[in-house]
Amino acid sequence: MGYLREKVAYLRGLAEGMQLDDSTKEGKLLKEILEVLDDFALAIEDVEEIQDQMGEQLDIIDEDLSEVERAVFDEDDEDDILYFKEIECPYCNEKIDVDIDMLDEGGTTIKCPGCGRDIEVEWDCCCDDDVDDDYEDEDEDECDECEKE
């Protein structure tokens, strides 16, 4: 805010042009008011300089945080995909890592990326009545693997 110091200098020039006498009460008051205004202008310049430095530091921190967010939350990375099961297409024999996004709404079929045909996916789970009757955990209301109740 260099313009504040310029305005204070302008006011000082006007006061000198009025030829106010420093020996009068009004002259002393005006001189002190101009000194205080000059101090205010200098203090505001210091605050602005510190604010600019803090803004630069904040920008650096924001960039660093953005990098951390991309590393932690970026779901576009192929390595972050959780694959549930690997199957082989019965039509083209391509091995497919099945993830949840590939399943249809019923959760039973996927489309083969190789040949484009629908493949039924069979899930082996400990909570199926005919597979395993040992799933009788009284503390849990659903299976950890398939989330069936």
C-alpha positions as CSV (number, residue, x, y, z in Angstrom):
1,M,0.0,0.0,0.0
2,G,2.6,2.5,-1.1
3,Y,-0.3,4.8,-2.0
4,L,-1.0,5.4,1.7
5,R,2.5,6.8,2.2
6,E,2.1,8.9,-0.9
7,K,-1.2,10.3,0.5
8,V,0.5,11.1,3.8
9,A,3.3,12.8,2.0
10,Y,0.7,14.8,0.0
11,L,-1.0,15.8,3.3
12,R,2.3,16.8,4.8
13,G,3.0,19.0,1.7
14,L,-0.4,20.6,2.1
15,A,0.3,21.3,5.7
16,E,3.6,22.9,4.9
17,G,2.0,24.9,2.1
18,M,-0.5,26.3,4.7
19,Q,2.5,27.5,6.6
20,L,1.2,26.2,9.9
21,D,3.3,27.2,12.8
22,D,4.6,24.4,15.0
23,S,4.5,26.7,18.0
24,T,0.7,26.9,17.9
25,K,-1.6,24.2,19.3
26,E,-3.2,23.5,15.9
27,G,0.2,23.2,14.2
28,K,1.5,20.8,16.8
29,L,-1.7,18.7,16.5
30,L,-1.5,18.5,12.8
31,K,2.2,17.6,12.8
32,E,1.5,14.8,15.3
33,I,-1.5,13.5,13.3
34,L,0.7,13.4,10.1
35,E,3.4,11.4,12.0
36,V,0.8,8.9,13.3
37,L,-0.6,8.6,9.7
38,D,2.9,7.9,8.4
39,D,3.4,5.2,11.1
40,F,0.1,3.6,10.2
41,A,1.1,3.5,6.5
42,L,4.5,1.9,7.4
43,A,2.8,-0.7,9.6
44,I,0.3,-1.5,6.9
45,E,3.1,-2.0,4.4
46,D,4.8,-4.4,6.8
47,V,1.6,-6.4,7.3
48,E,1.1,-6.6,3.5
49,E,4.6,-7.9,3.0
50,I,4.1,-10.6,5.7
51,Q,0.7,-11.4,4.2
52,D,2.3,-11.9,0.7
53,Q,5.0,-14.2,2.2
54,M,2.3,-16.2,4.0
55,G,0.3,-16.4,0.8
56,E,3.3,-17.9,-1.0
57,Q,3.9,-20.4,1.8
58,L,0.2,-21.3,1.7
59,D,0.3,-21.9,-2.1
60,I,3.3,-24.2,-1.6
61,I,1.4,-26.1,1.2
62,D,-1.7,-26.3,-1.0
63,E,0.4,-27.8,-3.9
64,D,1.9,-30.4,-1.5
65,L,-1.5,-31.3,-0.1
66,S,-2.8,-31.7,-3.7
67,E,0.0,-34.2,-4.4
68,V,-0.8,-36.1,-1.2
69,E,-4.5,-36.2,-2.1
70,R,-3.8,-37.5,-5.6
71,A,-1.5,-40.2,-4.1
72,V,-4.0,-41.2,-1.5
73,F,-7.4,-40.8,-3.1
74,D,-6.8,-41.1,-6.8
75,E,-9.0,-44.0,-7.9
76,D,-7.9,-43.9,-11.5
77,D,-4.7,-45.9,-10.8
78,E,-4.8,-49.4,-12.1
79,D,-2.9,-50.6,-9.0
80,D,-5.6,-49.4,-6.6
81,I,-8.4,-51.6,-8.1
82,L,-9.5,-54.4,-5.8
83,Y,-9.9,-57.6,-7.7
84,F,-12.2,-60.1,-6.2
85,K,-11.7,-63.2,-8.3
86,E,-9.7,-64.3,-11.4
87,I,-11.7,-66.3,-13.9
88,E,-11.1,-67.7,-17.4
89,C,-13.6,-66.9,-20.2
90,P,-15.1,-70.2,-21.4
91,Y,-15.4,-68.8,-24.9
92,C,-12.0,-67.2,-25.6
93,N,-9.9,-68.6,-22.7
94,E,-8.8,-65.1,-21.7
95,K,-8.0,-64.7,-18.0
96,I,-10.0,-61.9,-16.4
97,D,-9.5,-60.2,-13.0
98,V,-13.1,-59.5,-11.9
99,D,-13.7,-56.3,-9.9
100,I,-17.0,-55.0,-8.6
101,D,-17.4,-52.4,-11.5
102,M,-17.4,-55.2,-14.0
103,L,-20.4,-57.0,-12.5
104,D,-24.0,-56.4,-13.8
105,E,-26.7,-55.2,-11.5
106,G,-27.5,-58.6,-10.2
107,G,-23.8,-59.3,-9.4
108,T,-23.8,-62.6,-11.3
109,T,-22.5,-61.9,-14.8
110,I,-19.7,-59.9,-16.4
111,K,-18.9,-59.0,-20.0
112,C,-15.6,-60.5,-21.3
113,P,-13.3,-57.8,-22.4
114,G,-11.8,-60.1,-25.0
115,C,-14.8,-61.5,-26.8
116,G,-17.6,-59.4,-25.4
117,R,-19.8,-62.3,-24.4
118,D,-21.6,-62.5,-21.0
119,I,-19.9,-64.8,-18.5
120,E,-21.7,-66.1,-15.3
121,V,-19.6,-65.6,-12.2
122,E,-20.0,-68.1,-9.4
123,W,-19.1,-66.9,-5.9
124,D,-17.9,-69.4,-3.4
125,C,-18.7,-68.1,0.0
126,C,-18.7,-69.6,3.5
127,C,-22.2,-68.3,4.2
128,D,-23.9,-70.4,1.5
129,D,-26.0,-73.0,3.2
130,D,-25.0,-75.8,0.9
131,V,-21.2,-74.9,0.9
132,D,-20.4,-74.5,4.6
133,D,-22.6,-74.6,7.7
134,D,-19.8,-73.3,9.9
135,Y,-20.8,-69.7,9.3
136,E,-22.7,-69.2,12.6
137,D,-21.0,-66.1,14.0
138,E,-23.4,-64.7,16.6
139,D,-21.5,-61.4,16.9
140,E,-21.9,-60.5,13.2
141,D,-25.1,-60.0,11.2
142,E,-23.5,-60.5,7.8
143,C,-20.8,-62.4,6.0
144,D,-17.5,-60.5,5.7
145,E,-16.9,-61.9,2.2
146,C,-20.2,-61.3,0.4
147,E,-22.1,-59.2,3.0
148,K,-25.1,-61.5,2.9
149,E,-27.2,-61.4,6.1
